[in-house]
Amino acid sequence: MTKLRSVGRSTSEDLRARVHFCAETGQIWLHEHRMLLVHAEAQATLRKELIDTLGMERARGLLTRMGYAAGVRDAELARTRAEDSTDLEAFMTGPQLHTLEGIVRATPVKVELDRHAGTFYAEILWENSWEGQWHRHHYGIHSEPVCWTQIGYACGYTSAFMGRTILYKEVECTGMGHNNCRIIGKPAEEWDDAAEQMRYFNSESIADQLIDLQTQVVQLRSSIGDRDQLPQDVAGISPGFRAAYDLLKQAAGSNISVLLQGETGVGKEVFARSLHELSSRSGKPFVAVNCAAIPHELVESELFGVEKGAFTGALVARPGRFERADGGTLFLDEIGDLPASAQAKLLRVLQEGEIERLGDQKTRKINVRLVAATNANLQDLVKAGRFRSDLYYRLNVYPILIPPLRERKQDIPLLAKHFLARHTAIHGKKLRGFTDKAKRALLAYPWPGNIRELQNSVERGVILAPGGTRIEVNQLFMSCSEEQPPEFGLGNGGGLDVNRWETGKDLREAVFNGSLTLDQVEAMLLETAVDKARGNLSSAARMLGITRPQIAYRLKRLQEGTEAAGGSPPGPFDKTHTASA
């Protein structure tokens, strides 16, 4: 019991340091997950309304599943801590989180676990159960345990932590008139009535019916209008995207040349492919050419073909990209980089519908739908004399502007989800999505490289994130430079600690404006290092890049300063560490 309390205190201190309040954005964070601070009475009112509307049994099932989902989510934090702590220390994250979140004070009485062997047994005392107290307030003494959300949480958390189904049973409950609640947890197969308990974790039949109906609606829509569905690589609900895509669909039924405009990485080739698939040419070739990637002296032969002997090295006749795309679509990306001679020939192809190979006098009829794209302003190029005005007017008959990703914030979650599914399949990983803070970062980042950069960032996150977890901010961005509002953490006394800052810039500003002193910064660093090293001074010294005598001297100096000041340390260093070698 003494060991459990010691581990619990250490875990609680670590968790408090992971809670951050951002006053500017109105967000609360627990590590990477967004949290809510709600009125207990309002939550109790909602619970009562669910019971009164659905009945006691259905409400119990719904609340149990809600708690289960919360427990599974919190287990992710426990798994991140398990890498540098014991199984017991990592497991204590759950009970301490339950306490920190104001749900109940969870005190382990007995915990025996072995993650590798899969063995588990726990007896935990619950004091000040929010759920038990409010149920009793509304409905009086109940004949059965009523802490349904909390039981669901314990089952979800422990099952996710252990990697097998663990069930808890509430053997004492304040809702039944007991002074406190007490729960016992063990593997499902060790309970005689496991099936009776498990039924609360299964969704109600009404939910299944709704899902079936939803599936039928989706299938019906698919059968009615497949052509109205967005291709897999084209995703968006933002007004700017929808306007561009609607223009694309309207052009699909004709043979009009289309000019796609937009920044690098916005998905111009994806739009071009989508246009091809929506058109009557979908069964014919789609040929893509990046004009900027072809040397100027080879552009004409690549586009229009070459006859044998046309120039040194032309040993055989070869068709160009126009001939290869005959009957289909030719996509010319970065068309502003075409040399002047190629521009003249391209204009003739558009006007006459025929090409002439390099070194040949014979013309060949072609039937090609041309789609051009550029990230440059062609009008500026015309004014500068670098692009033919007659070609520009020929291409600009049907322009479509694809907005940059920073103007399509609504589309970012859709695109990120799509890329996540793609790259988890490619890399053979199972991930649970993105953390709340990662989702926030995805929306806040300006994406100068647009969709291409987003895809690369998601792929990097897939590679770096451990299997079975969610992608975190530092896995998406190697260095996050966007401005972040200051976040405040919980101090040891439970209040907001303005001395806890998330970024180095904020820390520097705090020192410069007098909110922090150098002594306080040193105390924070020393405290963190000693905590992480579990009191081992040699290990803590290595973290800080100093020697053991140096860290011992600094700790002694801080302790002497604390005593001289009447017992109040110069910063958050508010406890005496028992250090070891």
RODO-2510 file (C-alpha; in nm, 4 decimals, decimal comma):
residues 581
     n   res          X          Y          Z
     1     m     0,0000     0,0000     0,0000
     2     t     0,2877     0,2380     0,0808
     3     k     0,4465     0,1648    -0,2573
     4     l     0,1166     0,2342    -0,4367
     5     r     0,0820     0,5690    -0,2597
     6     s     0,4395     0,6647    -0,3455
     7     v     0,3889     0,5748    -0,7097
     8     g     0,0561     0,7573    -0,7100
     9     r     0,2124     1,0802    -0,5788
    10     s     0,4876     1,0694    -0,8401
    11     t     0,2374     1,0038    -1,1173
    12     s     0,0069     1,2816    -1,0002
    13     e     0,2891     1,5378    -1,0065
    14     d     0,3823     1,4351    -1,3601
    15     l     0,0219     1,4575    -1,4820
    16     r    -0,0334     1,8028    -1,3351
    17     a     0,2624     1,9221    -1,5384
    18     r     0,0869     1,7959    -1,8540
    19     v    -0,2288     2,0016    -1,8006
    20     h    -0,2305     2,3347    -1,9839
    21     f    -0,4826     2,6149    -1,9986
    22     c    -0,4795     2,8536    -2,2942
    23     a    -0,6715     3,1674    -2,2029
    24     e    -0,6444     3,3200    -2,5504
    25     t    -0,8005     3,0301    -2,7414
    26     g    -1,0325     2,9003    -2,4696
    27     q    -0,8780     2,5520    -2,4767
    28     i    -0,7615     2,3116    -2,2081
    29     w    -0,5068     2,0420    -2,2898
    30     l    -0,4051     1,7213    -2,1173
    31     h    -0,0866     1,6325    -2,3001
    32     e    -0,2079     1,6143    -2,6633
    33     h    -0,5797     1,5791    -2,5884
    34     r    -0,8289     1,8603    -2,5563
    35     m    -1,0307     1,8581    -2,2354
    36     l    -1,3420     2,0362    -2,1069
    37     l    -1,4136     2,1934    -1,7707
    38     v    -1,7876     2,1585    -1,7108
    39     h    -2,0242     2,2194    -1,4212
    40     a    -2,0929     1,9009    -1,2261
    41     e    -2,4556     2,0042    -1,1773
    42     a    -2,5046     2,0574    -1,5515
    43     q    -2,3529     1,7169    -1,6204
    44     a    -2,5779     1,5658    -1,3546
    45     t    -2,8821     1,7281    -1,5170
    46     l    -2,7867     1,5731    -1,8510
    47     r    -2,7441     1,2344    -1,6816
    48     k    -3,0872     1,2628    -1,5228
    49     e    -3,2470     1,3600    -1,8540
    50     l    -3,0914     1,0563    -2,0224
    51     i    -3,2312     0,8285    -1,7504
    52     d    -3,5757     0,9886    -1,7646
    53     t    -3,5856     0,9746    -2,1462
    54     l    -3,4222     0,6396    -2,2218
    55     g    -3,4923     0,4492    -1,9033
    56     m    -3,2476     0,3244    -1,6433
    57     e    -3,1081     0,0312    -1,8467
    58     r    -3,0538     0,2153    -2,1750
    59     a    -2,9033     0,5139    -1,9969
    60     r    -2,6724     0,2824    -1,8061
    61     g    -2,5498     0,1311    -2,1314
    62     l    -2,4959     0,4692    -2,2959
    63     l    -2,3087     0,6151    -1,9968
    64     t    -2,0987     0,3015    -1,9564
    65     r    -1,9906     0,3181    -2,3219
    66     m    -1,9158     0,6880    -2,2889
    67     g    -1,6905     0,6178    -1,9917
    68     y    -1,5284     0,3282    -2,1765
    69     a    -1,4357     0,5569    -2,4684
    70     a    -1,2839     0,8117    -2,2292
    71     g    -1,0808     0,5382    -2,0595
    72     v    -0,9438     0,4103    -2,3892
    73     r    -0,8392     0,7654    -2,4786
    74     d    -0,6575     0,8191    -2,1485
    75     a    -0,4783     0,4865    -2,1898
    76     e    -0,2884     0,6432    -2,4791
    77     l    -0,1137     0,8754    -2,2350
    78     a    -0,0332     0,5795    -2,0116
    79     r     0,1269     0,3986    -2,3041
    80     t     0,3522     0,6960    -2,3767
    81     r     0,4686     0,6916    -2,0146
    82     a     0,5190     0,3153    -2,0130
    83     e     0,8304     0,3537    -2,2289
    84     d     1,0357     0,4988    -1,9429
    85     s     0,8548     0,3670    -1,6346
    86     t     0,7429     0,0421    -1,4735
    87     d     0,4108    -0,1254    -1,5527
    88     l     0,2732    -0,0194    -1,2157
    89     e     0,3830     0,3440    -1,2604
    90     a     0,2304     0,3575    -1,6070
    91     f    -0,0950     0,1950    -1,4889
    92     m    -0,1331     0,4525    -1,2113
    93     t    -0,1834     0,7157    -1,4805
    94     g    -0,5494     0,6105    -1,5090
    95     p    -0,6492     0,6364    -1,1413
    96     q    -0,4624     0,9649    -1,1087
    97     l    -0,6253     1,1061    -1,4226
    98     h    -0,9658     1,0109    -1,2817
    99     t    -0,8726     1,2086    -0,9718
   100     l    -0,7230     1,5032    -1,1628
   101     e    -1,0353     1,5293    -1,3808
   102     g    -1,2527     1,5713    -1,0702
   103     i    -1,4517     1,2521    -1,1288
   104     v    -1,3553     1,0623    -0,8170
   105     r    -1,0594     1,0214    -0,5863
   106     a    -0,9159     0,6861    -0,6862
   107     t    -0,6884     0,5159    -0,4334
   108     p    -0,5508     0,1724    -0,5285
   109     v    -0,5732    -0,0737    -0,2407
   110     k    -0,4129    -0,3644    -0,4251
   111     v    -0,2771    -0,3860    -0,7783
   112     e    -0,1107    -0,6942    -0,9293
   113     l    -0,0323    -0,6845    -1,2998
   114     d     0,2022    -0,8244    -1,5602
   115     r     0,1469    -0,6863    -1,9085
   116     h     0,3588    -0,9504    -2,0755
   117     a     0,1871    -1,2406    -1,9005
   118     g    -0,1544    -1,0720    -1,9249
   119     t    -0,2330    -1,1203    -1,5542
   120     f    -0,4268    -0,8520    -1,3701
   121     y    -0,6039    -0,7905    -1,0418
   122     a    -0,6940    -0,4591    -0,8821
   123     e    -0,8955    -0,3345    -0,5886
   124     i    -0,9490     0,0421    -0,5892
   125     l    -1,1222     0,2678    -0,3387
   126     w    -1,3330     0,5507    -0,4796
   127     e    -1,3948     0,8536    -0,2590
   128     n    -1,6200     1,1495    -0,3416
   129     s    -1,7715     0,9803    -0,6434
   130     w    -1,9379     1,2505    -0,8505
   131     e    -2,1731     1,0038    -1,0149
   132     g    -2,2762     0,8215    -0,7008
   133     q    -2,3459     1,1432    -0,5115
   134     w    -2,5614     1,2993    -0,7829
   135     h    -2,7562     0,9807    -0,8531
   136     r    -2,8417     0,9598    -0,4863
   137     h    -2,9378     1,3283    -0,4884
   138     h    -3,1864     1,2804    -0,7752
   139     y    -3,3171     0,9288    -0,7122
   140     g    -3,2336     0,8462    -0,3508
   141     i    -3,0758     0,5177    -0,2373
   142     h    -3,0500     0,2674    -0,5236
   143     s    -3,0520    -0,1104    -0,4996
   144     e    -2,7590    -0,1527    -0,7405
   145     p    -2,4293     0,0285    -0,8086
   146     v    -2,4788     0,3479    -1,0109
   147     c    -2,1287     0,4741    -1,1027
   148     w    -2,1761     0,3614    -1,4609
   149     t    -1,9545     0,6122    -1,6410
   150     q    -1,6724     0,5524    -1,3943
   151     i    -1,6962     0,1741    -1,4300
   152     g    -1,6919     0,2131    -1,8071
   153     y    -1,3826     0,4316    -1,7775
   154     a    -1,2004     0,1785    -1,5583
   155     c    -1,2850    -0,1064    -1,7999
   156     g    -1,1861     0,0910    -2,1106
   157     y    -0,8645     0,2236    -1,9610
   158     t    -0,7418    -0,1078    -1,8206
   159     s    -0,8459    -0,3121    -2,1251
   160     a    -0,6550    -0,0756    -2,3553
   161     f    -0,3578    -0,0701    -2,1193
   162     m    -0,3389    -0,4490    -2,0797
   163     g    -0,4317    -0,5362    -2,4382
   164     r    -0,7103    -0,7712    -2,3233
   165     t    -1,0624    -0,7376    -2,1846
   166     i    -1,0615    -0,6383    -1,8165
   167     l    -1,3916    -0,5997    -1,6321
   168     y    -1,4545    -0,4129    -1,3087
   169     k    -1,7416    -0,4629    -1,0703
   170     e    -1,8537    -0,2058    -0,8152
   171     v    -1,8892    -0,4026    -0,4901
   172     e    -1,9687    -0,0937    -0,2767
   173     c    -2,1346     0,2282    -0,3958
   174     t    -2,2351     0,5587    -0,2356
   175     g    -2,5494     0,5434    -0,4489
   176     m    -2,6455     0,2342    -0,2459
   177     g    -2,5822     0,4079     0,0861
   178     h    -2,2176     0,3099     0,1427
   179     n    -1,9705     0,5697     0,2694
   180     n    -1,7436     0,5189    -0,0335
   181     c    -1,7295     0,3161    -0,3521
   182     r    -1,5010     0,0185    -0,4041
   183     i    -1,4310    -0,1645    -0,7293
   184     i    -1,2549    -0,4886    -0,8191
   185     g    -1,1087    -0,5559    -1,1634
   186     k    -0,9845    -0,8749    -1,3282
   187     p    -0,9889    -1,0424    -1,6737
   188     a    -1,3363    -1,1016    -1,8164
   189     e    -1,3012    -1,4799    -1,8181
   190     e    -1,2455    -1,4785    -1,4412
   191     w    -1,5945    -1,3362    -1,3786
   192     d    -1,8865    -1,5783    -1,3700
   193     d    -2,1305    -1,3130    -1,4913
   194     a    -1,9025    -1,1533    -1,7535
   195     a    -2,1670    -1,1848    -2,0263
   196     e    -2,4177    -0,9924    -1,8124
   197     q    -2,1660    -0,7088    -1,7632
   198     m    -2,0471    -0,7073    -2,1239
   199     r    -2,3936    -0,6361    -2,2638
   200     y    -2,3615    -0,2764    -2,1445
   201     f    -2,0657    -0,2287    -2,3765
   202     n    -2,2685    -0,3265    -2,6844
   203     s    -2,4620    -0,0594    -2,8709
   204     e    -2,8374    -0,0706    -2,8495
   205     s    -3,0386    -0,2236    -3,1319
   206     i    -3,1813     0,1174    -3,2203
   207     a    -2,8309     0,2376    -3,2959
   208     d    -2,7729    -0,0637    -3,5201
   209     q    -3,0931     0,0141    -3,7063
   210     l    -2,9852     0,3737    -3,7615
   211     i    -2,6498     0,2579    -3,8947
   212     d    -2,8217     0,0132    -4,1316
   213     l    -3,0485     0,2888    -4,2605
   214     q    -2,7538     0,5216    -4,3051
   215     t    -2,5688     0,2543    -4,5026
   216     q    -2,8713     0,2030    -4,7277
   217     v    -2,8942     0,5765    -4,7950
   218     v    -2,5249     0,5920    -4,8884
   219     q    -2,5611     0,2937    -5,1215
   220     l    -2,8717     0,4456    -5,2816
   221     r    -2,6958     0,7770    -5,3411
   222     s    -2,4008     0,5929    -5,4896
   223     s    -2,6200     0,3986    -5,7318
   224     i    -2,8109     0,7124    -5,8383
   225     g    -2,5209     0,9456    -5,9052
   226     d    -2,1731     0,8000    -5,9093
   227     r    -2,0576     1,0811    -6,1333
   228     d    -2,1492     1,3373    -5,8705
   229     q    -1,9238     1,1772    -5,6147
   230     l    -1,5803     1,3290    -5,5557
   231     p    -1,2865     1,1158    -5,6696
   232     q    -1,0866     0,9676    -5,3832
   233     d    -0,7982     1,2129    -5,4197
   234     v    -1,0268     1,5163    -5,4509
   235     a    -1,1758     1,6083    -5,1151
   236     g    -1,3280     1,9300    -4,9977
   237     i    -1,6335     2,1054    -4,8601
   238     s    -1,5045     2,4623    -4,8511
   239     p    -1,6840     2,7176    -5,0711
   240     g    -1,3675     2,7950    -5,2702
   241     f    -1,3022     2,4301    -5,3462
   242     r    -1,6637     2,3555    -5,4314
   243     a    -1,6772     2,6519    -5,6728
   244     a    -1,3631     2,5309    -5,8518
   245     y    -1,4845     2,1722    -5,8673
   246     d    -1,8281     2,2734    -5,9949
   247     l    -1,6588     2,4587    -6,2814
   248     l    -1,4575     2,1454    -6,3531
   249     k    -1,7679     1,9273    -6,3699
   250     q    -1,9399     2,1712    -6,6060
   251     a    -1,6425     2,1551    -6,8424
   252     a    -1,6285     1,7740    -6,8355
   253     g    -1,9061     1,7312    -7,0920
   254     s    -1,7323     1,9420    -7,3577
   255     n    -1,3937     1,9432    -7,5340
   256     i    -1,3021     2,2947    -7,4265
   257     s    -0,9395     2,3564    -7,3250
   258     v    -0,9074     2,4233    -6,9526
   259     l    -0,6476     2,6384    -6,7744
   260     l    -0,5881     2,5387    -6,4106
   261     q    -0,4350     2,8141    -6,1976
   262     g    -0,3032     2,7885    -5,8451
   263     e     0,0011     2,7729    -5,6230
   264     t     0,2434     2,4825    -5,6251
   265     g     0,0982     2,1815    -5,4494
   266     v    -0,2729     2,2759    -5,4623
   267     g    -0,3566     1,9654    -5,6665
   268     k    -0,3689     2,0870    -6,0261
   269     e    -0,2773     1,7452    -6,1680
   270     v    -0,5385     1,5804    -5,9440
   271     f    -0,7969     1,8224    -6,0861
   272     a    -0,6814     1,7438    -6,4397
   273     r    -0,7118     1,3697    -6,3812
   274     s    -1,0552     1,4221    -6,2302
   275     l    -1,1642     1,6177    -6,5380
   276     h    -1,0421     1,3323    -6,7577
   277     e    -1,2287     1,0712    -6,5533
   278     l    -1,5505     1,2737    -6,5592
   279     s    -1,5355     1,3194    -6,9378
   280     s    -1,6269     1,0854    -7,2234
   281     r    -1,2517     1,0378    -7,2766
   282     s    -1,2042     0,8457    -6,9524
   283     g    -1,1366     0,5212    -7,1411
   284     k    -0,8525     0,6807    -7,3383
   285     p    -0,4990     0,7815    -7,2271
   286     f    -0,4247     1,0565    -6,9770
   287     v    -0,0748     1,1918    -7,0428
   288     a     0,0886     1,4382    -6,8004
   289     v     0,3898     1,6530    -6,8917
   290     n     0,5800     1,8890    -6,6628
   291     c     0,7090     2,1548    -6,8999
   292     a     0,9535     2,2894    -6,6427
   293     a     1,1241     1,9505    -6,6094
   294     i     1,2135     1,9121    -6,9798
   295     p     1,5261     2,0846    -7,1218
   296     h     1,4248     2,3569    -7,3675
   297     e     1,6100     2,1942    -7,6550
   298     l     1,4064     1,8733    -7,6097
   299     v     1,0602     2,0184    -7,5503
   300     e     0,9468     2,0137    -7,9124
   301     s     1,0561     1,6539    -7,9729
   302     e     0,8867     1,5432    -7,6480
   303     l     0,5566     1,7127    -7,7284
   304     f     0,5298     1,6719    -8,1045
   305     g     0,7521     1,3714    -8,1781
   306     v     1,0600     1,3321    -8,3963
   307     e     1,1427     1,1637    -8,7275
   308     k     1,4476     0,9465    -8,7829
   309     g     1,7525     1,1596    -8,8701
   310     a     1,5928     1,4882    -8,7622
   311     f     1,9017     1,5608    -8,5506
   312     t     2,2133     1,3845    -8,4339
   313     g     2,1098     1,0907    -8,2200
   314     a     1,7594     1,0601    -8,3676
   315     l     1,8102     0,7008    -8,4798
   316     v     1,4421     0,6044    -8,4854
   317     a     1,1126     0,7833    -8,5347
   318     r     0,9282     0,8498    -8,2105
   319     p     0,5783     0,9799    -8,1424
   320     g     0,5402     1,2753    -7,9073
   321     r     0,3098     1,3224    -7,6095
   322     f     0,0284     1,4591    -7,8273
   323     e     0,0170     1,1400    -8,0333
   324     r     0,0333     0,9232    -7,7218
   325     a    -0,2655     1,1103    -7,5791
   326     d    -0,4707     1,0800    -7,8987
   327     g    -0,8369     1,0350    -7,8105
   328     g    -0,7681     1,1255    -7,4467
   329     t    -0,6357     1,4152    -7,2399
   330     l    -0,2966     1,5862    -7,2427
   331     f    -0,2037     1,7725    -6,9250
   332     l     0,0688     2,0372    -6,9621
   333     d     0,1841     2,1474    -6,6174
   334     e     0,3907     2,4658    -6,5675
   335     i     0,3023     2,5793    -6,9194
   336     g     0,4540     2,9207    -6,8510
   337     d     0,7989     2,7601    -6,8821
   338     l     0,7500     2,6605    -7,2491
   339     p     1,0123     2,8137    -7,4810
   340     a     0,8898     3,0530    -7,7526
   341     s     0,9298     2,8048    -8,0404
   342     a     0,7224     2,5421    -7,8600
   343     q     0,4566     2,8044    -7,7819
   344     a     0,4141     2,8780    -8,1520
   345     k     0,3715     2,5115    -8,2399
   346     l     0,1312     2,4566    -7,9532
   347     l    -0,0853     2,7426    -8,0765
   348     r    -0,1065     2,5802    -8,4202
   349     v    -0,2062     2,2471    -8,2673
   350     l    -0,4878     2,4149    -8,0767
   351     q    -0,6078     2,6019    -8,3864
   352     e    -0,5696     2,3283    -8,6508
   353     g    -0,5961     2,0045    -8,4521
   354     e    -0,2849     1,8626    -8,6171
   355     i     0,0818     1,8185    -8,5360
   356     e     0,4040     1,7962    -8,7316
   357     r     0,6901     1,5848    -8,6018
   358     l     1,0337     1,7381    -8,5787
   359     g     1,2137     1,6733    -8,9057
   360     d     0,8952     1,5728    -9,0913
   361     q     0,6885     1,7539    -9,3554
   362     k     0,3757     1,5465    -9,3022
   363     t     0,0990     1,6623    -9,0696
   364     r    -0,0952     1,4235    -8,8480
   365     k    -0,4491     1,4810    -8,7234
   366     i    -0,4916     1,4383    -8,3485
   367     n    -0,7904     1,4420    -8,1200
   368     v    -0,6678     1,5605    -7,7815
   369     r    -0,8326     1,7464    -7,4951
   370     l    -0,5729     1,9939    -7,3649
   371     v    -0,5579     2,0864    -6,9963
   372     a    -0,2879     2,3393    -6,9044
   373     a    -0,1751     2,4451    -6,5586
   374     t     0,0456     2,7157    -6,4134
   375     n     0,1429     2,8640    -6,0805
   376     a     0,2623     3,1823    -6,2505
   377     n     0,0600     3,4817    -6,3634
   378     l     0,0477     3,4363    -6,7411
   379     q    -0,0664     3,7959    -6,7902
   380     d     0,2547     3,9174    -6,6259
   381     l     0,4535     3,6826    -6,8492
   382     v     0,2756     3,8239    -7,1555
   383     k     0,3620     4,1800    -7,0473
   384     a     0,7231     4,0748    -6,9947
   385     g     0,7368     3,9256    -7,3441
   386     r     0,7974     3,5706    -7,2177
   387     f     0,4622     3,4266    -7,3224
   388     r     0,2667     3,4706    -7,6458
   389     s    -0,0455     3,6787    -7,6017
   390     d    -0,2372     3,4844    -7,8726
   391     l    -0,1581     3,1565    -7,6954
   392     y    -0,2615     3,3040    -7,3619
   393     y    -0,6006     3,4117    -7,4983
   394     r    -0,6459     3,0679    -7,6523
   395     l    -0,5719     2,8931    -7,3224
   396     n    -0,7635     3,1353    -7,1014
   397     v    -1,1044     3,0503    -7,2494
   398     y    -1,2004     2,8425    -6,9441
   399     p    -0,9809     2,9270    -6,6423
   400     i    -1,0290     2,7526    -6,3069
   401     l    -0,8588     2,8967    -5,9992
   402     i    -0,7820     2,6360    -5,7318
   403     p    -0,7543     2,8103    -5,3930
   404     p    -0,4524     2,7460    -5,1682
   405     l    -0,4962     2,5209    -4,8682
   406     r    -0,4743     2,8114    -4,6211
   407     e    -0,8024     2,9370    -4,7719
   408     r    -0,9602     2,5916    -4,7433
   409     k    -0,9380     2,5294    -4,3675
   410     q    -1,2577     2,3212    -4,3760
   411     d    -1,0939     2,0755    -4,6151
   412     i    -0,7843     2,0059    -4,4049
   413     p    -0,9457     1,7411    -4,1770
   414     l    -1,0878     1,5574    -4,4804
   415     l    -0,7565     1,5583    -4,6637
   416     a    -0,5592     1,4604    -4,3531
   417     k    -0,7951     1,1673    -4,2897
   418     h    -0,7603     1,0539    -4,6516
   419     f    -0,3803     1,0710    -4,6441
   420     l    -0,3750     0,8930    -4,3082
   421     a    -0,5751     0,6017    -4,4507
   422     r    -0,3519     0,5858    -4,7574
   423     h    -0,0189     0,5874    -4,5770
   424     t    -0,1167     0,3557    -4,2940
   425     a    -0,2058     0,1043    -4,5659
   426     i     0,1230     0,1662    -4,7493
   427     h     0,3360     0,1337    -4,4353
   428     g     0,1318    -0,1462    -4,2793
   429     k     0,0460     0,0458    -3,9591
   430     k    -0,2673     0,0736    -3,7506
   431     l    -0,3135     0,4206    -3,6025
   432     r    -0,6078     0,5736    -3,4189
   433     g    -0,5944     0,9114    -3,5947
   434     f    -0,4579     1,2431    -3,4694
   435     t    -0,4436     1,3835    -3,1181
   436     d    -0,6581     1,6870    -3,0462
   437     k    -0,3530     1,9105    -3,0328
   438     a    -0,2285     1,7695    -3,3637
   439     k    -0,5671     1,8481    -3,5233
   440     r    -0,5393     2,2012    -3,3921
   441     a    -0,1876     2,2343    -3,5348
   442     l    -0,3027     2,1061    -3,8742
   443     l    -0,5639     2,3825    -3,8874
   444     a    -0,3319     2,6544    -3,7567
   445     y    -0,0395     2,5871    -3,9913
   446     p    -0,0397     2,8052    -4,3105
   447     w     0,0714     2,5197    -4,5452
   448     p     0,2891     2,7136    -4,7905
   449     g     0,3433     2,3852    -4,9790
   450     n    -0,0331     2,3260    -4,9864
   451     i    -0,1764     1,9746    -5,0256
   452     r     0,1571     1,8226    -5,1233
   453     e     0,3109     1,9457    -4,7978
   454     l     0,0117     1,8199    -4,5986
   455     q     0,0466     1,4752    -4,7523
   456     n     0,4188     1,4653    -4,6741
   457     s     0,3578     1,5744    -4,3138
   458     v     0,0929     1,3069    -4,2598
   459     e     0,3205     1,0414    -4,4061
   460     r     0,6001     1,1521    -4,1722
   461     g     0,3566     1,1268    -3,8803
   462     v     0,2527     0,7758    -3,9863
   463     i     0,6161     0,6657    -3,9948
   464     l     0,7086     0,8194    -3,6579
   465     a     0,3971     0,7341    -3,4538
   466     p     0,4034     0,3997    -3,2675
   467     g     0,1402     0,1493    -3,3813
   468     g    -0,1960     0,1699    -3,2024
   469     t    -0,1500     0,5361    -3,1009
   470     r    -0,2528     0,8751    -3,2385
   471     i    -0,0199     1,1025    -3,4323
   472     e     0,1121     1,3872    -3,2175
   473     v     0,2226     1,7387    -3,3127
   474     n     0,5962     1,6711    -3,2958
   475     q     0,5490     1,3754    -3,5309
   476     l     0,3774     1,5919    -3,7917
   477     f     0,6135     1,8883    -3,7758
   478     m     0,9858     1,8517    -3,7210
   479     s     0,9977     2,2128    -3,6110
   480     c     0,6788     2,4021    -3,5524
   481     s     0,7367     2,7712    -3,6045
   482     e     0,3811     2,9011    -3,5910
   483     e     0,2954     3,1346    -3,3079
   484     q     0,1295     2,9613    -3,0179
   485     p    -0,0542     3,1435    -2,7416
   486     p     0,0874     3,0937    -2,3912
   487     e    -0,0441     2,7991    -2,1924
   488     f    -0,0505     2,7717    -1,8161
   489     g    -0,0191     2,4510    -1,6185
   490     l    -0,1422     2,3265    -1,2838
   491     g     0,0856     2,3897    -0,9905
   492     n     0,1271     2,1468    -0,7031
   493     g    -0,1409     2,3305    -0,5116
   494     g    -0,3960     2,2856    -0,7909
   495     g    -0,3903     2,6462    -0,9106
   496     l    -0,2733     2,7870    -1,2402
   497     d     0,1033     2,8214    -1,2485
   498     v     0,2133     3,1114    -1,4681
   499     n     0,5685     2,9863    -1,4478
   500     r     0,4949     2,6918    -1,6758
   501     w     0,5501     2,7873    -2,0383
   502     e     0,5282     2,5724    -2,3455
   503     t     0,7832     2,7424    -2,5699
   504     g     1,1341     2,8763    -2,5295
   505     k     1,0222     3,2142    -2,6624
   506     d     0,7614     3,2460    -2,3878
   507     l     1,0192     3,1497    -2,1275
   508     r     1,2614     3,4163    -2,2499
   509     e     0,9868     3,6789    -2,2461
   510     a     0,8913     3,5778    -1,8920
   511     v     1,2499     3,6350    -1,7763
   512     f     1,2817     3,9656    -1,9607
   513     n     0,9550     4,1096    -1,8271
   514     g     1,0247     4,0054    -1,4708
   515     s     0,7676     3,7257    -1,4390
   516     l     1,0507     3,4789    -1,3795
   517     t     1,3979     3,5132    -1,2317
   518     l     1,7041     3,3181    -1,3376
   519     d     1,6971     3,1416    -1,0013
   520     q     1,3418     3,0282    -1,0684
   521     v     1,4354     2,9013    -1,4135
   522     e     1,7292     2,7111    -1,2659
   523     a     1,5023     2,5638    -0,9982
   524     m     1,2547     2,4476    -1,2621
   525     l     1,5286     2,2812    -1,4675
   526     l     1,6843     2,1125    -1,1666
   527     e     1,3479     1,9911    -1,0392
   528     t     1,2490     1,8474    -1,3755
   529     a     1,5820     1,6723    -1,4246
   530     v     1,5803     1,5176    -1,0754
   531     d     1,2185     1,4041    -1,1186
   532     k     1,2890     1,2454    -1,4563
   533     a     1,5949     1,0710    -1,3121
   534     r     1,3869     0,9505    -1,0111
   535     g     1,6278     1,1116    -0,7675
   536     n     1,9475     0,9807    -0,9290
   537     l     2,1809     1,2838    -0,9326
   538     s     2,4303     1,1324    -1,1753
   539     s     2,1557     1,0717    -1,4302
   540     a     2,0038     1,4179    -1,3719
   541     a     2,3448     1,5795    -1,4188
   542     r     2,3913     1,4034    -1,7525
   543     m     2,0533     1,5378    -1,8694
   544     l     2,1661     1,8932    -1,7899
   545     g     2,5190     1,8515    -1,9280
   546     i     2,6915     1,9152    -1,5963
   547     t     2,8785     1,7011    -1,3427
   548     r     2,7327     1,5343    -1,0340
   549     p     2,9213     1,7666    -0,7928
   550     q     2,7884     2,0667    -0,9839
   551     i     2,4234     1,9591    -0,9608
   552     a     2,4692     1,8664    -0,5926
   553     y     2,6133     2,2134    -0,5251
   554     r     2,3262     2,3862    -0,7071
   555     l     2,0647     2,1826    -0,5202
   556     k     2,2322     2,2654    -0,1902
   557     r     2,2433     2,6342    -0,2777
   558     l     1,8734     2,6330    -0,3640
   559     q     1,7882     2,4526    -0,0420
   560     e     1,9876     2,7060     0,1596
   561     g     1,8076     2,9869    -0,0225
   562     t     1,4763     2,8267     0,0615
   563     e     1,5581     2,7995     0,4309
   564     a     1,6886     3,1576     0,4416
   565     a     1,3628     3,2784     0,2890
   566     g     1,1574     3,1122     0,5597
   567     g     1,0803     2,7911     0,3782
   568     s     0,9504     2,9313     0,0511
   569     p     1,1601     2,8291    -0,2473
   570     p     1,2438     3,0808    -0,5205
   571     g     1,0211     2,9065    -0,7749
   572     p     0,8167     2,5910    -0,8187
   573     f     1,0846     2,3931    -0,6362
   574     d     0,8504     2,3336    -0,3475
   575     k     0,9576     1,9940    -0,2244
   576     t     1,2754     1,8397    -0,0955
   577     h     1,4167     1,5692    -0,3204
   578     t     1,5694     1,2613    -0,1709
   579     a     1,8518     1,2079    -0,4179
   580     s     2,0605     0,9002    -0,4790
   581     a     2,3817     0,8375    -0,6631
***
